[in-house]
Amino acid sequence: MTLNVRISLFCAVLALSSAAFADTAADIRAAQQQKAALQAEIKKLNADIQESDSLVREDAKRYALLQSRYNADIERRRADLDTLSGKLRGLMAQLQAENGRQSAYKGRIANDQGRRKALRKMLTELCVKFESQVKQTLPWDRDNRLSRVTALRRDLETGNGTEEEAFSRLSSLITEETRFGDEVQLVNAPVTRRNGEVVNARVLRIGNQWMVYADENNTIFGALVRTVGADSIAYAWNENLTLAEREAIRNALDVKQGRKPPQMVTLPLSVNVAGGKK
């Protein structure tokens, strides 16, 4: 082989090597660029990962805080529920106690109403008996005395007024009737005789035992006598009196009227309401 040939071959090889080296350098540069791009991507990914980790930590911290608040809220609510349950139990106990007091109060009211009803019935029965007794007493202002008792009985029957008021009124009426039985009264009033004649007279009542009269001329005398029938009591004047009875009546009238000095006066039993001649 000649030198020229060798030189040509060397040049060719050299040219080929230069081309190969040029391709390799290009590949290296491309690889380096790709590496730089990958490194930048990796750096970006690392930054994203760090940011994600930071967000995850913040989320975890936030979750832990929320969980803590939730647990605290649950505990508070449980405490509140326990407190409310205690208050509810207390209120239920108070309600039961109040219901018991209400029941006892209603029972006392019912008992009081029952006692009042029984008392009203008893007072009404007493008024009925009282009316019957007043009807049988002396005919001295009897209509007025009887009307007060009748008014009380009607008020009791219709429910007007309280039982206390009715009891007070009845006590007052009984007191008046008791005083009526103890009083000595003298009035000047017309008297209807047994024969129907009306005369002006002095009428003397001594309790419920004596009721006598004398006309204004002291010529006619009478003593009230009670007659007991099968179911009634009647009163009538007995004017068939003895001279002693008439004198006793006139003396009693004069002493009571002040025509004679005060003195003890004795009326014979024969002129009292329960006895005497008719």
C-alpha positions in Angstrom: 0.0 0.0 0.0 1.3 3.3 -0.9 1.7 6.2 1.3 -1.0 8.2 -0.4 -3.4 5.4 0.0 -2.5 5.1 3.7 -2.9 8.8 4.1 -6.3 8.7 2.4 -7.5 5.9 4.5 -6.3 7.7 7.6 -8.1 10.8 6.6 -11.2 8.8 5.9 -11.0 7.1 9.3 -10.3 10.5 10.8 -13.3 11.9 9.1 -15.4 9.0 10.2 -14.1 9.4 13.8 -14.9 13.1 13.8 -18.4 12.4 12.6 -18.8 9.8 15.3 -17.4 12.1 17.9 -19.7 14.8 16.7 -22.8 12.5 17.0 -21.7 11.4 20.5 -21.2 14.9 21.7 -24.7 15.7 20.4 -26.1 12.7 22.2 -24.2 13.8 25.3 -25.6 17.3 25.1 -29.1 16.0 24.5 -28.6 13.6 27.5 -27.4 16.5 29.6 -30.3 18.6 28.5 -32.7 15.8 29.3 -30.9 15.3 32.6 -31.2 19.0 33.4 -34.9 18.8 32.4 -35.4 15.7 34.6 -33.6 17.4 37.4 -35.8 20.4 37.1 -38.8 18.2 37.0 -37.5 16.3 40.0 -36.9 19.5 41.8 -40.4 20.7 41.0 -41.8 17.4 42.1 -39.8 17.6 45.3 -41.1 21.1 45.8 -44.7 19.8 45.1 -44.1 16.9 47.5 -42.8 19.2 50.2 -45.8 21.5 49.6 -48.1 18.4 49.7 -46.4 17.2 52.9 -46.8 20.7 54.4 -50.5 20.7 53.4 -50.8 17.1 54.8 -49.2 18.2 58.0 -51.5 21.3 58.2 -54.5 19.1 57.4 -53.4 16.6 60.1 -52.9 19.5 62.5 -56.2 20.9 61.6 -57.8 17.5 61.8 -56.2 16.9 65.2 -57.5 20.4 66.3 -61.0 19.7 65.0 -60.9 16.2 66.5 -59.8 17.8 69.8 -62.6 20.3 69.6 -65.1 17.6 68.6 -64.0 15.5 71.6 -64.2 18.5 73.9 -67.6 19.4 72.4 -68.8 15.8 72.9 -67.6 15.9 76.5 -69.3 19.3 77.0 -72.5 18.0 75.5 -72.3 14.9 77.6 -71.8 17.1 80.7 -74.6 19.3 79.6 -76.8 16.2 79.0 -75.9 14.9 82.4 -76.7 18.3 84.0 -80.0 18.5 82.0 -80.8 14.9 83.0 -80.2 15.8 86.6 -82.3 18.9 86.3 -85.0 16.9 84.5 -85.0 14.3 87.3 -85.2 17.2 89.8 -88.1 18.7 87.8 -89.8 15.4 87.6 -89.4 15.0 91.4 -90.8 18.5 91.9 -93.6 17.7 89.4 -94.5 14.5 91.3 -94.4 16.4 94.6 -96.5 19.1 93.1 -98.9 16.5 91.7 -99.0 15.0 95.2 -99.7 18.4 96.8 -102.4 19.1 94.1 -104.0 15.7 94.7 -103.9 16.4 98.5 -105.2 19.9 97.9 -108.0 18.5 95.7 -108.7 15.9 98.3 -108.9 18.6 101.0 -111.2 20.7 98.8 -113.4 17.7 98.1 -113.5 16.9 101.9 -114.2 20.6 102.6 -116.9 20.7 100.0 -118.4 17.5 101.5 -118.3 18.9 105.0 -119.7 22.2 103.8 -122.5 20.3 102.0 -123.2 18.3 105.1 -123.1 21.5 107.3 -125.4 23.3 104.9 -127.8 20.4 105.0 -127.7 20.3 108.8 -128.2 24.1 109.0 -131.2 23.8 106.6 -132.7 21.0 108.8 -132.1 23.2 111.9 -133.9 26.1 110.1 -136.8 23.9 109.3 -137.1 22.8 112.9 -136.6 26.4 114.0 -139.4 27.6 111.7 -141.7 25.0 113.2 -140.8 26.1 116.7 -141.3 29.8 115.9 -144.7 29.0 114.3 -145.7 27.4 117.6 -144.6 30.2 119.8 -146.6 33.2 121.0 -148.2 35.3 118.3 -146.1 38.3 119.2 -144.4 39.8 116.1 -144.4 36.2 114.9 -144.5 37.0 111.2 -141.4 39.1 111.3 -139.5 36.6 113.5 -140.6 33.7 111.2 -139.7 35.6 108.0 -136.1 36.0 109.1 -135.8 32.2 109.7 -137.5 31.5 106.4 -135.2 33.8 104.5 -132.2 32.0 106.0 -133.6 28.6 105.1 -134.2 29.7 101.5 -130.7 31.2 101.2 -129.3 27.8 102.4 -131.4 25.9 99.9 -130.4 28.2 97.0 -126.8 28.3 97.9 -126.7 32.0 98.6 -124.0 33.0 101.1 -121.4 30.9 102.9 -122.0 28.4 105.6 -120.1 30.6 108.1 -122.5 33.4 107.3 -125.5 31.1 107.6 -124.2 29.8 111.0 -123.7 33.4 112.2 -127.2 34.4 111.2 -128.8 31.3 112.7 -126.9 31.9 116.0 -128.1 35.5 116.0 -131.7 34.3 115.4 -131.5 31.7 118.2 -130.1 34.4 120.5 -133.0 36.7 119.6 -135.5 33.9 120.3 -133.8 33.1 123.6 -134.0 36.8 124.5 -137.6 36.7 123.4 -138.2 34.0 125.9 -136.7 36.1 128.7 -138.1 39.6 127.9 -141.0 41.3 129.6 -142.7 43.7 127.2 -145.7 46.0 127.4 -147.4 47.5 124.4 -150.5 49.4 123.7 -152.1 47.8 120.7 -155.5 46.7 119.3 -156.6 43.2 120.5 -159.1 41.0 118.7 -161.3 39.3 121.3 -162.7 35.8 121.0 -166.0 37.2 119.8 -164.2 39.2 117.0 -164.5 42.5 118.7 -161.4 44.7 118.5 -160.5 46.7 121.6 -157.6 49.0 122.5 -155.7 47.4 125.2 -152.5 47.2 127.2 -150.8 43.9 126.3 -148.1 42.4 128.7 -145.8 39.6 127.6 -143.6 37.9 130.2 -141.2 35.7 128.2 -143.1 32.9 126.5 -145.1 31.9 129.6 -147.6 34.8 130.1 -149.4 37.0 127.7 -152.3 39.0 129.2 -154.2 42.1 128.4 -156.6 44.6 129.8 -158.7 47.1 127.8 -158.1 50.8 128.4 -161.0 51.0 130.8 -159.8 47.9 132.8 -163.2 46.3 132.3 -162.1 43.4 130.0 -159.2 41.2 130.8 -157.8 38.2 128.9 -155.0 35.7 129.2 -153.6 33.9 126.2 -153.9 30.1 126.4 -152.2 27.5 124.2 -154.2 24.6 122.9 -152.2 21.6 121.6 -153.9 19.6 118.8 -153.0 16.5 117.0 -150.7 18.2 114.6 -150.9 21.9 115.4 -150.8 24.4 118.3 -153.4 27.2 118.6 -153.7 30.3 120.8 -156.8 31.9 122.0 -157.8 34.5 124.7 -159.3 33.2 127.9 -161.6 36.0 129.1 -163.4 34.0 131.7 -161.2 35.0 134.6 -161.8 35.3 138.3 -161.7 38.5 140.1 -158.3 37.6 141.7 -156.9 36.8 138.3 -158.1 40.1 136.9 -156.7 42.0 139.8 -153.3 40.3 139.4 -153.3 41.2 135.7 -154.2 44.8 136.3 -151.5 45.1 139.1 -148.8 43.6 136.8 -149.8 46.0 134.0 -149.8 49.0 136.3 -146.4 48.1 137.8 -144.8 47.5 134.3 -146.3 50.8 133.0 -145.1 52.7 136.0 -148.5 53.6 137.4 -147.5 51.8 140.6 -144.1 51.7 142.4 -141.7 48.9 141.5 -142.6 45.7 143.4 -142.7 42.0 143.1 -145.7 40.9 141.1 -147.1 37.4 141.2 -149.3 36.1 138.4 -151.3 32.9 139.1 -150.4 29.9 137.1 -154.0 29.7 136.0 -153.4 32.6 133.6 -150.1 31.4 132.1 -150.0 30.2 128.5 -149.9 26.5 129.3 -153.0 26.5 131.6 -156.1 28.5 132.5 -159.7 28.3 131.5 -160.9 28.7 127.9 
